[in-house]
Amino acid sequence: MTYKIEQEAPLLIVIRQIRGVISWTLPYTFSNGMIYSSASRILCLQNEINRTHSHMSRVFIEISTSNVDLIDYSLQLENITEFLLETGISRQFFVSPAMPIYYKFTFPSNIENVFIDVRSTDQLCTIVSVQSFDCPVYDVSEIGMRQGHYQTMASIASFNVYASEFPKRNTFLLVFLVQSTDADCLNDQEQTIIQPAGIVDVQRQKNATVTLHPPANYNFLYIAIFSTIGLFVIIYFIAFTIMCKHPDIYDHLGPDQLSLLETIAERDIAERHYDERGYQTLEGEENVVSTSEDDIEQSGRAIEVIETSHVTVLNIIKIYQTRHPDINPRSAGSFSFLAVIILITVIGVYYDEQWFWITYATIHILACLAFTGKIYYMGRLKVTFRVHIHLYRLVKENGFFSRPRYLNRMMILIPANCINIAFALYGAIIQPESFPNHLLFVFLGNLAIYLLYYILMKIIHREHCTRFSILFLLSAILCWSSSLYFFYQIVKSYEVQPAISRMRNRPCILLNTYDVHDIWHILSSFSLFFSFLTLLTLDDGIRKKKRKELAAF
């Protein structure tokens, strides 16, 4: 229906149907001041009696105005021929704010669900609603969102619709309506640029295509599941076969030799606690076996790691424990630190603002300073609220401008601090979209730095690495590199509107079942597995050496 916008008084159009009444005014005005001189509606003329039979229906159209003069308008009724949707057949259409459109789909007897895929080349904000087949159809924005389920769409929308949701007649309607503005499809920063405008007949016509896909073949899903299980079995059987075929020296001990092993272990512990004499490494650097006031917890701990960042912290502690078993942190301190990480992560998710990033960067830099002193002085510095005072006293005691006493530790601490300060400043300045991802990258980066340093020091001190530890290390590096590539492939975001997040969705790329995030989980599990094997076998080449003969780095 069309109306000349120059005329002053609006028209009121009321359409009385079999089971309802719809109405609108011309010119068609939106809350933001947008005006349309023409509007259209698709009329639903079916009821429960004649829904499946040919019939004749009456429609009453009432047009009224408060204008005393004659008003020019045009009215046109058309028969909708392309109203039904079929699976596997794409349907292209145009829709605008004043001209909503909808289609009907009836489930065949052999199909229980369909996947609705809607694509568009433009990004006009649109509401896509799935409703039961009832008359009248709710094709107005405020009402349509209350019926069935809906999505806001910029360029992509998708639904899984099941026949069980519509038990009455196995039929649903797919309704499309373009919003008057794009506010519901933009993030908060972009919404500020939207201002009301009294523009007449603005061109907001969306060109979209809808396709209904039948359910996937479940036989193919079984292939994907069992292929994945087979891959895990092959990788694990190969790794365990290697370790069982080449056992370490402790596997050759008989039951009668275990007491001897315990005696040797107790003697080594006693030597570490009471022998404070310096000894020379192959490079001539002084290393002092330090002692700690804290008792070392000897019992094993069963740790369930939820986040990969926690695993990296535990890996760093494990590597450090190999050379410094007497200054390792207590379990309570370690898990308290992990609890603080969880707290900071939660705060970062809910308060992803500038003040948080600045606070986090400050805490990050101060924590690096405290741990630097803790590592450099090998347990002589306690991490407390007065750590800065204790650190100042230690530096003053050794001389502010004196030659570094522990050069090998200084070699790792300087670049590590520079990289961590860069991480902190990057977060405060750039403010990445996801704080948990940033924190994970920080921990993985520190683990990589420390592991690289540890391996380099083993090479410098001419410590032997077995071929299996090298194999596990290379496998871990390969798996971590591949998994992190897929991890940083963004396929969704909780930081933006759902319509923008859906634009980042991608189809499954492996066996038509796994997307990039699923592949990240698969590869990261292999990464953790090979990382643990690396830690278990990294020092197998020096097991026959006494503790006194090992360099502390």
Number of C-alpha atoms within 10 A of each C-alpha: 14 16 21 16 19 8 14 12 15 18 20 15 16 16 16 15 19 15 12 12 13 15 13 15 18 22 25 21 17 16 10 14 15 19 21 23 19 20 18 17 19 17 17 15 19 21 14 8 8 12 10 9 8 8 10 8 11 9 11 10 13 11 11 11 15 10 12 7 10 8 14 10 14 9 9 7 10 6 8 9 6 10 13 13 18 16 17 11 10 15 17 12 15 14 18 22 26 24 19 21 19 22 17 18 17 17 18 13 8 6 13 14 19 19 17 18 16 20 19 17 12 13 18 21 25 28 25 25 24 23 25 19 20 16 17 18 21 19 24 19 19 9 10 21 19 12 15 13 13 20 18 24 31 28 22 24 23 18 17 12 17 16 19 11 15 16 10 10 13 18 18 22 22 20 21 29 25 27 23 22 21 19 16 19 25 18 16 13 8 11 14 10 8 11 9 11 11 12 12 15 15 13 10 16 16 23 17 18 16 21 20 23 17 15 13 13 8 9 8 12 14 11 13 17 12 11 13 13 11 12 12 15 12 11 14 15 12 12 16 12 11 12 14 11 8 11 10 13 10 10 9 9 11 8 8 8 10 12 10 12 13 11 11 13 12 12 11 14 15 11 14 18 13 11 14 13 9 12 15 12 14 10 10 8 15 15 19 16 22 21 19 16 9 12 12 14 13 7 6 6 8 6 9 8 11 8 12 15 22 20 20 22 17 18 18 19 16 17 19 19 14 14 17 19 19 22 22 21 18 13 12 9 10 14 15 12 14 18 13 11 16 16 11 16 18 14 13 18 15 10 13 17 12 14 11 17 23 17 12 18 22 16 13 17 18 14 12 18 16 18 17 21 23 18 17 20 18 23 20 18 21 17 16 10 8 9 17 17 10 17 21 12 13 16 14 12 9 12 11 11 8 9 9 13 14 16 14 17 18 15 11 18 22 11 12 18 17 13 16 19 18 14 19 24 19 15 21 20 12 10 18 14 15 14 21 19 14 18 19 17 16 18 19 20 17 19 21 15 17 19 17 13 18 17 14 13 16 18 12 11 14 11 16 13 17 14 12 18 21 14 13 23 21 15 18 23 15 15 23 21 15 16 23 15 12 18 19 12 13 13 16 15 16 11 15 16 18 20 23 24 19 21 18 13 15 13 11 14 12 12 13 12 15 15 17 21 17 17 18 22 15 17 22 22 16 21 23 17 18 26 23 18 20 20 19 14 20 22 17 16 15 15 11 8 9 10 16 13 12 16 21 20 20
